[in-house]
Amino acid sequence: MTTEQTVFVVDDEEVVLKSVEAVVKSVEAVVKSLEVQVKTFTSAESFLASYSADQPGCLVTDLRMLGMSGIELQEKLVAMGIKIPVIIITAFADVQIAVRAMRTGAVTLLEKPCRDQELWEAVRNALELDRSTREEDQRRSDVQSRMGNLSEGERDVMERMVEGKMNKVIAQELSISIRTVETRRHNVLEKMRADSLADLVRLVVESE
């Protein structure tokens, strides 16, 4: 999976595609620390045919297009379980459309013609949201992988550890010796790479 972020622009008007691409590239030239590329599509269908969920970035789409609309594209992505942040731009905004877009998870809705700075701020926020979401998903996946390495007995002990139960209580509930509880506690902390019980609780919460 590439770490370079991409701003995907979907609009059936070529002038809009070029305008958004120019805005992103002009600011990118100033902010050298950002690694951002732009890919443009003239329809929602062509975007869906080439996009993969492991591609980091954000989506800027027009609301009204031939074929699938911007909101329909957004709803399709949600139905597919794809979390890419979406910015919708339109010359025909109304309250009902805005509410529908935001309820589906749009980052924002901008009215055409939008100012360059307004568009860039929306793109920058969307890229940061995508970055943080992917980092959170990766952390969750890592913790779940560590949990997968625990034996059934170790998981039983871990569940009671995070509930704050003492070794004596855990031993009674599981009908095992205190020494066995101590051994499993040690294994749990080691396999989960937790430095303390508090650290273990945090990891378990992150995995949910």
Contacts in CASP RR format, 6 or more apart in sequence:
PFRMAT RR
TARGET T0000
AUTHOR 0000-0000-0000
METHOD contacts of the structure
MODEL  1
MTTEQTVFVVDDEEVVLKSVEAVVKSVEAVVKSLEVQVKTFTSAESFLAS
YSADQPGCLVTDLRMLGMSGIELQEKLVAMGIKIPVIIITAFADVQIAVR
AMRTGAVTLLEKPCRDQELWEAVRNALELDRSTREEDQRRSDVQSRMGNL
SEGERDVMERMVEGKMNKVIAQELSISIRTVETRRHNVLEKMRADSLADL
VRLVVESE
1 54 0 8 1.000
1 55 0 8 1.000
1 56 0 8 1.000
2 55 0 8 1.000
2 56 0 8 1.000
3 35 0 8 1.000
3 56 0 8 1.000
4 35 0 8 1.000
4 36 0 8 1.000
4 37 0 8 1.000
4 56 0 8 1.000
5 34 0 8 1.000
5 35 0 8 1.000
5 36 0 8 1.000
5 37 0 8 1.000
5 56 0 8 1.000
5 57 0 8 1.000
5 58 0 8 1.000
5 127 0 8 1.000
5 130 0 8 1.000
5 131 0 8 1.000
6 36 0 8 1.000
6 37 0 8 1.000
6 38 0 8 1.000
6 39 0 8 1.000
6 55 0 8 1.000
6 56 0 8 1.000
6 57 0 8 1.000
7 20 0 8 1.000
7 24 0 8 1.000
7 36 0 8 1.000
7 37 0 8 1.000
7 38 0 8 1.000
7 39 0 8 1.000
7 57 0 8 1.000
7 58 0 8 1.000
7 60 0 8 1.000
7 123 0 8 1.000
7 127 0 8 1.000
8 39 0 8 1.000
8 40 0 8 1.000
8 41 0 8 1.000
8 47 0 8 1.000
8 51 0 8 1.000
8 57 0 8 1.000
8 58 0 8 1.000
8 59 0 8 1.000
8 60 0 8 1.000
8 84 0 8 1.000
9 16 0 8 1.000
9 17 0 8 1.000
9 20 0 8 1.000
9 21 0 8 1.000
9 38 0 8 1.000
9 39 0 8 1.000
9 40 0 8 1.000
9 41 0 8 1.000
9 59 0 8 1.000
9 60 0 8 1.000
9 61 0 8 1.000
10 40 0 8 1.000
10 41 0 8 1.000
10 42 0 8 1.000
10 43 0 8 1.000
10 44 0 8 1.000
10 47 0 8 1.000
10 59 0 8 1.000
10 60 0 8 1.000
10 61 0 8 1.000
10 62 0 8 1.000
10 65 0 8 1.000
10 70 0 8 1.000
10 73 0 8 1.000
11 17 0 8 1.000
11 20 0 8 1.000
11 40 0 8 1.000
11 42 0 8 1.000
11 60 0 8 1.000
11 61 0 8 1.000
11 62 0 8 1.000
11 65 0 8 1.000
11 89 0 8 1.000
12 42 0 8 1.000
12 43 0 8 1.000
12 62 0 8 1.000
12 65 0 8 1.000
12 66 0 8 1.000
13 62 0 8 1.000
14 42 0 8 1.000
16 62 0 8 1.000
16 89 0 8 1.000
16 112 0 8 1.000
17 40 0 8 1.000
17 42 0 8 1.000
18 40 0 8 1.000
20 38 0 8 1.000
20 40 0 8 1.000
20 60 0 8 1.000
20 89 0 8 1.000
20 119 0 8 1.000
21 38 0 8 1.000
21 40 0 8 1.000
23 116 0 8 1.000
23 119 0 8 1.000
23 120 0 8 1.000
23 123 0 8 1.000
24 36 0 8 1.000
24 38 0 8 1.000
24 120 0 8 1.000
24 123 0 8 1.000
25 38 0 8 1.000
26 116 0 8 1.000
27 120 0 8 1.000
28 34 0 8 1.000
28 36 0 8 1.000
36 127 0 8 1.000
41 47 0 8 1.000
41 50 0 8 1.000
43 65 0 8 1.000
43 66 0 8 1.000
43 67 0 8 1.000
43 68 0 8 1.000
44 61 0 8 1.000
44 65 0 8 1.000
44 67 0 8 1.000
44 68 0 8 1.000
44 69 0 8 1.000
44 70 0 8 1.000
44 72 0 8 1.000
44 73 0 8 1.000
44 76 0 8 1.000
45 67 0 8 1.000
45 68 0 8 1.000
47 59 0 8 1.000
47 61 0 8 1.000
47 73 0 8 1.000
48 73 0 8 1.000
48 76 0 8 1.000
51 82 0 8 1.000
51 84 0 8 1.000
53 80 0 8 1.000
53 81 0 8 1.000
53 82 0 8 1.000
53 83 0 8 1.000
53 84 0 8 1.000
56 130 0 8 1.000
56 131 0 8 1.000
56 134 0 8 1.000
57 84 0 8 1.000
57 85 0 8 1.000
57 126 0 8 1.000
57 127 0 8 1.000
57 130 0 8 1.000
58 84 0 8 1.000
58 85 0 8 1.000
58 86 0 8 1.000
58 87 0 8 1.000
58 107 0 8 1.000
58 123 0 8 1.000
58 126 0 8 1.000
58 127 0 8 1.000
58 129 0 8 1.000
58 130 0 8 1.000
59 73 0 8 1.000
59 74 0 8 1.000
59 77 0 8 1.000
59 84 0 8 1.000
59 85 0 8 1.000
59 86 0 8 1.000
59 87 0 8 1.000
60 86 0 8 1.000
60 87 0 8 1.000
60 89 0 8 1.000
60 119 0 8 1.000
60 123 0 8 1.000
61 70 0 8 1.000
61 73 0 8 1.000
61 74 0 8 1.000
61 86 0 8 1.000
61 87 0 8 1.000
61 88 0 8 1.000
61 89 0 8 1.000
62 70 0 8 1.000
62 88 0 8 1.000
62 89 0 8 1.000
62 90 0 8 1.000
63 69 0 8 1.000
63 70 0 8 1.000
63 71 0 8 1.000
63 88 0 8 1.000
63 89 0 8 1.000
63 90 0 8 1.000
63 92 0 8 1.000
63 93 0 8 1.000
63 97 0 8 1.000
63 101 0 8 1.000
63 109 0 8 1.000
64 70 0 8 1.000
64 90 0 8 1.000
64 91 0 8 1.000
64 92 0 8 1.000
68 76 0 8 1.000
70 88 0 8 1.000
71 88 0 8 1.000
71 97 0 8 1.000
71 100 0 8 1.000
71 101 0 8 1.000
71 104 0 8 1.000
73 86 0 8 1.000
74 86 0 8 1.000
74 88 0 8 1.000
74 101 0 8 1.000
74 104 0 8 1.000
74 105 0 8 1.000
74 106 0 8 1.000
75 104 0 8 1.000
77 84 0 8 1.000
77 86 0 8 1.000
78 104 0 8 1.000
78 105 0 8 1.000
83 130 0 8 1.000
83 133 0 8 1.000
84 130 0 8 1.000
85 107 0 8 1.000
85 126 0 8 1.000
85 127 0 8 1.000
85 129 0 8 1.000
85 130 0 8 1.000
85 133 0 8 1.000
86 101 0 8 1.000
86 105 0 8 1.000
86 106 0 8 1.000
86 107 0 8 1.000
86 126 0 8 1.000
87 106 0 8 1.000
87 107 0 8 1.000
87 108 0 8 1.000
87 109 0 8 1.000
87 110 0 8 1.000
87 122 0 8 1.000
87 123 0 8 1.000
87 126 0 8 1.000
88 101 0 8 1.000
88 106 0 8 1.000
88 108 0 8 1.000
88 109 0 8 1.000
88 110 0 8 1.000
89 109 0 8 1.000
89 110 0 8 1.000
89 111 0 8 1.000
89 112 0 8 1.000
89 114 0 8 1.000
89 119 0 8 1.000
90 97 0 8 1.000
90 109 0 8 1.000
90 110 0 8 1.000
90 111 0 8 1.000
90 112 0 8 1.000
91 111 0 8 1.000
91 112 0 8 1.000
93 109 0 8 1.000
93 111 0 8 1.000
97 109 0 8 1.000
98 109 0 8 1.000
101 109 0 8 1.000
102 109 0 8 1.000
107 122 0 8 1.000
107 125 0 8 1.000
107 126 0 8 1.000
107 129 0 8 1.000
108 122 0 8 1.000
108 125 0 8 1.000
110 118 0 8 1.000
110 119 0 8 1.000
110 122 0 8 1.000
139 206 0 8 1.000
140 206 0 8 1.000
140 207 0 8 1.000
143 192 0 8 1.000
143 203 0 8 1.000
143 204 0 8 1.000
143 206 0 8 1.000
143 207 0 8 1.000
144 207 0 8 1.000
146 191 0 8 1.000
146 192 0 8 1.000
146 193 0 8 1.000
146 203 0 8 1.000
147 155 0 8 1.000
147 192 0 8 1.000
147 207 0 8 1.000
149 191 0 8 1.000
150 158 0 8 1.000
150 187 0 8 1.000
150 188 0 8 1.000
150 191 0 8 1.000
150 192 0 8 1.000
151 187 0 8 1.000
153 174 0 8 1.000
153 184 0 8 1.000
154 184 0 8 1.000
154 187 0 8 1.000
154 188 0 8 1.000
154 191 0 8 1.000
156 174 0 8 1.000
157 170 0 8 1.000
157 174 0 8 1.000
157 181 0 8 1.000
157 184 0 8 1.000
157 185 0 8 1.000
157 188 0 8 1.000
158 188 0 8 1.000
158 192 0 8 1.000
158 200 0 8 1.000
158 204 0 8 1.000
160 169 0 8 1.000
160 170 0 8 1.000
160 173 0 8 1.000
160 174 0 8 1.000
161 170 0 8 1.000
161 185 0 8 1.000
161 188 0 8 1.000
161 197 0 8 1.000
161 200 0 8 1.000
162 197 0 8 1.000
162 200 0 8 1.000
162 201 0 8 1.000
162 204 0 8 1.000
164 197 0 8 1.000
165 173 0 8 1.000
167 178 0 8 1.000
167 181 0 8 1.000
167 182 0 8 1.000
167 185 0 8 1.000
168 178 0 8 1.000
170 181 0 8 1.000
171 177 0 8 1.000
171 178 0 8 1.000
171 180 0 8 1.000
171 181 0 8 1.000
174 181 0 8 1.000
188 194 0 8 1.000
188 200 0 8 1.000
189 195 0 8 1.000
189 196 0 8 1.000
189 200 0 8 1.000
192 200 0 8 1.000
192 203 0 8 1.000
194 200 0 8 1.000
194 203 0 8 1.000
END
